[in-house]
Amino acid sequence: MKLRKALGVAAGTVGATALANRLLRSRAGEFEPFLDGSQRSYRWRGFDIAYTEAGDPDDPDLVLFHGINAAGSSHEFHTVFDRLAEDYHVLAPDLPGFGHSDRPPLLYSGSLLTTFVRDFLDDNAEDATVVASSLTGAYAAAAAREVAVEKLVLICPTDTSMGDRNVWRRSLLRSPLVGQAVYNLIVSKPSIRHFHEDHGYYDMANLTEEVVDYEWLSGHQPGARFAPASFVSGFLDPEENLGDVLADLDVPVTLVWGTEAEITPLSEGRELADRADVKLVSLDQSLLLPHVEHPAAFVDIVRGEATVPVEE
């Protein structure tokens, strides 16, 4: 009888989890692009990659690569996209597995995303200024060794996310019932707000409900959990040390850091800048998203017109 009861409870739990997952999927409404501009598609290795284009095609190319998180996409650049398009021909792709790009159930890796960044630049831009955030900064730096770029602007770049690679954690999040339920918790609106308050935004007044709603919708699209499953289990970390890669580059590099960032603190930025002999600009009252909270200052940095002190 005890075994029968236990099996009944287990079956009920699985059924309730499956029902909850279905209900959340059904609540996800129309998922429209967040950035203003022309919506384009780039076919890459079986993926349809979505990107937004704006600005005069005769202006210098500028490519924006968003950072990696559970609800990451090019919407990260919403406060600077239109301003940058006044001076540049701007392209903002959603990485494979994120946003409006295809999200097949692959075992995503840092090498896959590095190759994507390289190929996107090679096929869609010419001598571009490249802006990349967080872990994607390491991909952009590696790609710059093979593709001609004008300069790199890297926002709190890192080559480490979750520590050692963990196959069990990745398998759990990829599982259809429990994994989906766990991921649904991660991309719930309270969780999204918590993560932003913990390490994204210095001033939570800068986080709009429109952004929260968009990230919730993005996190509830088909296949949304597969790329983040590789991220939280360490498989999106690049193979090479970021400091070594930057030191090898013959390309102007500017690091942009939030002075109050804790996960990748400013001290790490200074060490990286010293090691690679590159510029470092720190913006007060910001964490990992200085470009979101201080858009005017960030645009000036990209243009080379920074009014904030440059640490060299």
NORQUIDA-V293627 format. One line per field, one symbol per residue. psi: psi as a letter, one per 20 degrees, with the letter a starting at -180 (. if undefined). burial: b if it has 9 or more other ideal C-beta (glycine too) atoms within 8 Angstrom, else e. A space follows every 10 residues. Layout:
BEGIN
psi: ???
burial: ???
END
This chain:
BEGIN
psi: hgghgghggg ghggghgggg gggghhhobp nqqhqqappr pppoliqopp qpprrpiirq qppoorrpah kqriihkhii ghghihiqop pnqpqpjqcj rqmrlrnqrh hghghggghg ghhirolqpp pqpchihhgh gghiiippqg rpopolqqjp fjbqpohggg hghiqhfggh gghhghkqgh gggghhhgjg pgoiiioqhg gggghgghik qpjhigghhh gijjiiprhq pgggghhiql ppppppqphj pggnrhhhgg gggggilrqp pppqlqdilh hghmgghghh ggikkpiqqp p.
burial: eeeeeeeeee eeebeebbeb beebbeebee eeeebebebb ebebeebebb bbbbbeeebb bbbbbbbbbb bbbbbbbbeb bebbbeebbb bbbbbbbbbe bbbbeeebbb ebbbebbbbb beebbeebbb bbbbbbbbbb bbbbeeeebb bbbbbbbbbe bbeeebeebb ebbbbebebb bbbbebbbee bbbebbeebb bbeeebbeee bbbbbbbbbb bebbbbbbbb bbbbbbbbeb ebbebbbebe bebbbbbbbb beebebebbb bbbebbebbb bbbebbbbbb bbbbbebbbb bbeeebebeb be
END
